[in-house]
Amino acid sequence: MNRSHVIRLNVTPEQDTYFRKACGVRRHAFNWALARWKEARSKGERVTMRGLRTEYNQIKGEQFPWVYETTKCAPEQAFADLGQAFANYWRMKREGAQPKLKRPRKDGEEAGFPRFKSKKKDRLRFYLANDKFSVDGHTLHVPKLGDVNMTEELRFQGKIMSATISSRAGWWFVSIAVEVKHEIPTHKGGSVGIDLGIKTLATLSNGEKFENQKHYRRNLARIQGLSKGLSRKVEGSQNWWKNAKKLAKAHYRVACQRQDLLHKMSTKVARAYALIGLEDLNVKGMLANHCLAQAVSDASFFEVKRQLLYKSEQYGGSVQLVDRWFPSSKTCHACGWVKEDLTLADRVWGCEQCGTVHDRDWNAAIMVEIEALRKVPDVAAVASSERTIACGAERSGPALGETVCCEAGTKVL
């Protein structure tokens, strides 16, 4: 299986300039190929990414000599990225899964069609093949640049597959993909149900609760102040760029705090339980409620599900998703009676049939566990069966193949 480790780089001004040039070369090659593809389409011609790459390599020495100042991986990967973008576009069009546009695009293309990359808006990054760089302790050797200092050593041992250097909030990061050997262990834990919420981030069926620390809400005052200061400066000026960098770092700090909490929680649950019951929430639909959209986004329900799906496989367990319409909060786990008039304000309610008094979230977690066990009656400890895709599956388990997601500190940027 492939694992990725993201490491921050300590770069010099000269190295920062090189990285920006490499990102510019990648962006130029991508935009050139897309423009050439559109030109061929207007003439009724058919071109391939391989043909475009060959044509670009033939003319770059004469028309774009500055390309040779950086690694050749930067422009070459741009053609692969464009090919993947077109593949995604045709797949969405074939499946009828194209996103809806609020207003027509300026270029007149359909939703999902590849866009030209912007120097200001798009993220700075470029790719390195495994034969074009090397790692030695805290040192990353980049072609035509030399040694770059890394803040920590590579964690994983195995064959290095590739690296992606990217910029975020004024810092440079390298994401190194490593092919490692992984034998899926036999999980001996029990089962648990999880109820996700805004007031309490996660309530387990065993009574354990994880606090929703509301990182964005706690840092909102500083973010609003920086946003206000940015809007009062002339766009593109030195003070504007300084303020923009401060604002980016404030958002990055919130993202890191949230990821730290979610990784600790998901790792603890995945290690302890072989079968995890989880509601398949419609997060996109929940975001349509403007009164709750900010709180739902801050809680990151989908990220909790994504992490549990791949970590449960890693530790030999599995996740069973429960239908979003299952009345987990309304159903009494003691007798099965359903309270139809339950509202969001009712945090504690009593069963009219058996008299049991329920904590809303705890009862929902217990019902999620019961429903998850009902869906996998033949597997007592570990549930594993077929699924459709990795992070949108109904069920995941160790028999379902290798995971493509990442762990704490190893997320691909």
C-alpha positions in Angstrom: 0.0 0.0 0.0 1.0 3.6 -0.5 1.5 6.0 2.3 2.2 9.7 2.1 4.1 11.8 4.6 3.8 15.6 4.4 6.9 17.5 5.7 7.4 21.2 5.9 10.5 22.6 4.2 12.9 25.3 5.5 13.7 27.1 2.2 16.1 29.9 1.4 15.1 32.8 -0.8 16.8 31.2 -3.8 15.0 27.9 -3.2 11.7 29.7 -2.9 12.3 31.4 -6.3 13.1 28.0 -7.9 9.9 26.4 -6.5 7.8 29.3 -7.8 9.5 29.0 -11.2 8.7 25.2 -11.3 5.1 25.9 -10.3 4.9 28.5 -13.1 6.3 26.1 -15.7 3.7 23.5 -14.7 0.9 26.1 -14.9 2.2 27.3 -18.3 2.3 23.7 -19.7 -1.2 22.9 -18.5 -2.7 26.1 -20.0 -0.8 25.7 -23.2 -2.1 22.1 -23.6 -5.7 23.1 -22.8 -5.6 26.0 -25.2 -4.1 23.7 -27.9 -6.8 21.2 -27.2 -9.6 23.8 -27.6 -8.0 25.1 -30.8 -8.0 21.5 -32.3 -11.6 21.1 -31.2 -12.6 24.2 -33.1 -11.0 22.9 -36.2 -12.6 19.5 -35.8 -9.3 17.8 -35.1 -8.5 15.1 -32.5 -5.4 15.3 -30.3 -4.1 13.2 -27.5 -2.2 14.2 -24.4 0.8 12.2 -25.6 0.7 14.1 -28.9 0.5 17.4 -27.1 3.4 16.6 -24.9 5.5 15.6 -27.9 4.6 18.9 -29.6 5.4 20.9 -26.5 8.8 19.2 -26.1 9.7 20.0 -29.7 9.0 23.7 -29.4 9.9 24.5 -25.8 13.6 24.9 -26.6 12.9 27.7 -29.1 9.7 29.3 -27.8 10.0 28.6 -24.0 13.7 28.3 -23.1 13.1 29.3 -19.5 11.5 25.9 -19.0 15.0 24.3 -18.7 15.7 26.3 -15.6 13.6 23.8 -13.5 13.1 20.1 -13.4 11.5 18.5 -16.5 8.9 16.7 -14.2 7.1 20.0 -13.8 5.8 20.4 -17.4 5.5 16.6 -18.0 3.1 16.1 -15.1 0.9 18.9 -16.3 -0.1 16.8 -19.3 -1.0 13.9 -17.1 -3.0 16.2 -14.9 -4.9 17.6 -17.9 -5.6 14.1 -19.1 -7.0 13.1 -15.7 -9.1 16.3 -15.7 -10.6 15.4 -19.1 -11.2 11.8 -17.9 -13.1 13.1 -14.9 -15.1 15.4 -17.1 -16.2 12.7 -19.5 -17.0 10.3 -16.6 -19.2 12.9 -14.9 -21.0 13.7 -18.2 -21.5 10.0 -18.9 -22.9 9.4 -15.4 -24.9 12.6 -15.3 -23.0 13.7 -12.2 -21.9 17.2 -13.4 -22.1 19.9 -10.7 -24.7 22.6 -11.1 -23.5 26.1 -12.0 -25.1 29.1 -10.3 -24.2 31.2 -13.3 -22.7 30.4 -16.8 -18.9 30.1 -17.0 -17.1 33.0 -18.7 -15.4 30.6 -21.1 -18.8 29.2 -22.1 -17.8 25.6 -21.2 -19.9 23.1 -19.3 -19.6 22.4 -15.6 -16.7 20.1 -14.8 -14.7 21.0 -18.0 -11.0 21.8 -17.2 -10.3 25.4 -16.5 -7.1 27.4 -17.2 -5.0 27.6 -14.1 -4.6 31.1 -12.5 -1.4 32.5 -11.1 -3.3 34.2 -8.2 -6.0 31.7 -7.4 -4.6 28.2 -8.0 -2.4 26.5 -5.5 1.3 26.5 -6.2 2.6 22.9 -6.6 4.6 20.7 -8.9 5.5 17.0 -9.1 8.8 15.1 -8.9 9.2 11.5 -10.1 11.0 9.0 -7.9 14.1 9.0 -10.0 14.5 12.8 -10.0 15.0 13.3 -6.2 16.4 11.6 -3.2 15.9 11.8 0.6 18.6 11.5 3.2 17.7 12.2 6.7 16.5 15.8 6.9 17.7 16.6 3.4 15.7 16.6 0.2 17.7 16.7 -3.0 15.9 18.4 -5.9 17.3 18.4 -9.4 18.8 21.7 -10.7 18.5 23.1 -7.1 20.4 21.0 -4.6 19.7 20.1 -1.0 16.6 21.5 0.8 16.2 21.1 4.5 13.2 19.2 5.8 11.8 19.8 9.3 11.7 16.1 10.1 12.8 12.8 8.6 10.7 10.5 6.4 8.7 8.2 8.7 8.1 5.3 6.4 10.5 2.7 5.1 10.0 1.4 1.6 10.2 2.3 -2.1 9.7 6.0 -2.7 7.2 6.5 -5.4 6.9 10.2 -6.0 6.9 13.6 -4.3 4.7 16.7 -4.6 6.1 20.1 -3.5 3.3 22.6 -2.7 2.8 25.9 -1.0 0.3 26.7 1.7 0.0 29.8 3.9 3.4 31.0 2.9 5.2 27.7 3.7 6.5 25.1 1.4 5.7 21.4 2.0 6.8 18.2 0.4 4.4 15.2 0.2 6.5 12.0 -0.3 4.6 8.8 -1.3 6.2 5.6 -0.2 5.2 2.0 -1.0 5.2 0.1 2.2 4.4 -3.5 3.2 1.2 -3.7 5.3 -0.3 -6.9 6.6 -3.8 -6.4 7.8 -4.1 -7.6 11.4 -7.0 -9.5 12.9 -9.0 -7.1 15.0 -10.2 -8.5 18.3 -12.3 -5.6 19.4 -16.0 -5.4 19.8 -18.6 -3.1 18.1 -19.6 0.5 18.7 -22.1 3.0 17.3 -21.3 6.7 16.8 -23.7 9.6 16.7 -22.3 12.8 15.2 -23.6 16.1 16.3 -22.9 19.8 16.7 -23.2 20.2 20.5 -21.1 17.0 21.0 -18.9 16.1 18.1 -19.3 12.3 18.6 -21.1 10.2 21.2 -20.2 6.5 21.4 -22.7 3.8 22.3 -20.5 3.0 25.4 -21.2 6.4 26.8 -17.9 8.1 25.8 -18.2 11.6 24.3 -15.8 13.7 22.3 -16.2 17.4 22.7 -16.8 19.7 19.6 -14.1 22.2 20.2 -15.4 24.6 17.5 -12.0 25.7 16.2 -13.3 28.0 13.6 -15.8 29.7 15.9 -13.1 30.3 18.5 -10.7 31.8 15.9 -13.4 33.7 14.1 -12.7 37.1 15.6 -9.1 37.1 14.4 -10.1 35.9 10.9 -12.7 38.6 10.6 -10.3 41.2 11.7 -7.7 40.1 9.1 -10.4 39.9 6.4 -11.5 43.4 7.2 -8.0 44.7 7.1 -7.4 42.9 3.7 -10.5 44.5 2.2 -9.2 48.0 3.1 -5.9 47.6 1.3 -5.1 48.1 -2.4 -5.2 44.6 -4.0 -1.7 43.6 -5.2 0.2 46.0 -3.0 2.9 44.9 -0.5 0.7 45.5 2.5 -2.1 43.6 0.8 0.2 40.6 0.3 1.4 40.8 3.9 -2.1 40.8 5.2 -3.2 38.0 2.8 -0.4 35.8 4.2 -1.5 36.5 7.8 -5.1 35.6 6.9 -3.9 32.4 5.2 -1.9 31.4 8.2 -5.0 32.0 10.5 -7.1 29.7 8.3 -4.3 27.1 8.2 -4.0 27.2 12.0 -7.7 26.4 12.3 -7.4 23.5 9.8 -4.5 22.0 11.7 -6.3 22.2 15.0 -9.4 20.5 13.5 -7.3 17.8 11.9 -5.4 17.1 15.1 -8.7 16.5 17.0 -10.2 14.4 14.3 -7.2 12.2 13.8 -6.8 11.5 17.5 -10.5 10.7 17.8 -10.7 8.4 14.7 -7.4 6.6 15.6 -8.6 5.9 19.1 -12.0 4.5 17.9 -10.5 2.5 15.0 -7.9 0.8 17.2 -10.5 -0.1 19.9 -13.4 -1.5 17.9 -13.6 -4.0 15.1 -17.1 -2.9 13.9 -18.0 0.7 13.8 -21.6 1.8 13.1 -21.9 5.3 11.6 -24.7 7.3 10.1 -24.4 8.1 6.4 -25.2 11.8 6.8 -26.1 14.0 3.9 -23.6 16.7 4.7 -24.1 18.7 1.5 -27.8 18.8 2.3 -27.1 19.9 5.9 -25.0 22.8 4.6 -28.1 24.2 2.7 -29.4 25.2 6.1 -27.8 28.6 6.6 -28.5 28.6 10.3 -26.4 25.5 10.8 -24.0 25.6 7.8 -21.1 27.2 9.7 -21.4 24.8 12.6 -21.7 21.8 10.4 -18.6 22.8 8.3 -16.6 23.4 11.5 -17.5 19.9 12.8 -16.4 18.2 9.5 -18.7 15.2 9.6 -17.5 14.0 6.2 -13.9 14.1 7.3 -14.8 12.0 10.4 -16.3 9.4 8.1 -13.4 9.5 5.7 -10.8 8.9 8.4 -12.8 6.1 10.0 -13.3 4.3 6.7 -9.6 4.0 5.9 -8.3 3.6 9.5 -10.7 0.8 10.3 -9.3 -1.1 7.3 -5.7 -0.3 8.4 -6.3 -1.8 11.8 -8.3 -4.8 10.6 -11.8 -3.5 11.5 -14.6 -2.2 9.4 -17.3 0.5 9.2 -20.9 -0.2 8.6 -22.8 2.9 7.4 -26.4 3.2 8.6 -29.1 4.8 6.4 -29.5 8.5 7.0 -33.3 8.1 7.3 -33.0 5.5 10.1 -34.7 7.1 13.2 -31.9 6.5 15.6 -32.7 9.5 17.9 -36.5 8.8 18.0 -36.3 5.0 18.7 -36.1 3.7 22.2 -33.2 1.2 22.4 -34.9 -0.7 25.2 -38.3 -1.5 23.6 -38.2 -0.1 20.1 -40.9 2.5 20.5 -40.6 5.5 18.2 -41.3 9.0 19.5 -42.6 10.7 16.3 -42.8 14.2 17.8 -39.1 14.4 18.9 -37.6 17.8 18.1 -34.0 19.1 18.1 -34.6 20.9 21.4 -35.4 17.6 23.2 -32.0 16.6 24.5 -33.5 14.2 27.0 -36.8 12.3 26.5 -38.7 9.5 28.1 -40.2 6.4 26.4 -44.0 6.4 26.8 -44.1 2.6 26.5 -41.4 1.3 28.9 -40.7 4.5 30.8 -36.9 4.6 30.1 -35.4 8.1 30.1 -32.9 8.6 27.3 -30.1 11.0 26.6 -30.8 11.8 22.9 -27.3 11.4 21.6 -26.4 8.3 23.6 -29.6 6.6 22.6 -28.9 7.4 19.0 -25.4 5.9 19.2 -26.9 2.7 20.7 -29.5 2.4 18.0 -26.8 3.0 15.3 -24.8 0.1 16.8 -27.8 -2.1 16.9 -28.7 -1.3 13.2 -25.0 -1.9 12.2 -25.0 -5.3 13.8 -28.3 -6.1 12.2 -26.9 -5.4 8.8 -23.9 -7.8 9.3 -25.5 -10.7 11.3 -23.1 -13.3 10.0 -20.0 -11.5 11.2 -19.6 -11.1 14.9 -16.4 -9.2 15.4 -15.2 -7.9 12.0 -17.5 -6.9 9.2 -16.1 -7.1 5.7 -17.9 -7.3 2.4 -17.9 -5.7 -1.0 -18.2 -1.9 -1.5 -18.4 0.6 -4.3 -15.7 3.2 -3.7 -13.3 3.9 -0.9 -14.7 7.0 0.8 -18.3 6.7 -0.3 -18.9 3.1 0.5 -21.7 1.5 2.4 -19.3 -0.8 4.1 -15.5 -1.1 4.4 -13.3 -3.8 5.8 -9.9 -5.5 5.6 -11.0 -7.8 2.7 -11.8 -4.9 0.5 -8.3 -4.0 -0.8 -5.8 -1.3 0.0 -6.6 2.1 1.2 -5.7 5.2 -0.6 -6.3 7.7 2.2 -3.8 9.1 4.7 -3.1 9.3 8.4 -2.3 12.1 10.7 0.6 14.1 9.4 0.6 12.2 6.2 -2.2 13.9 4.2 -1.4 14.8 0.7 -1.5 18.5 0.1 
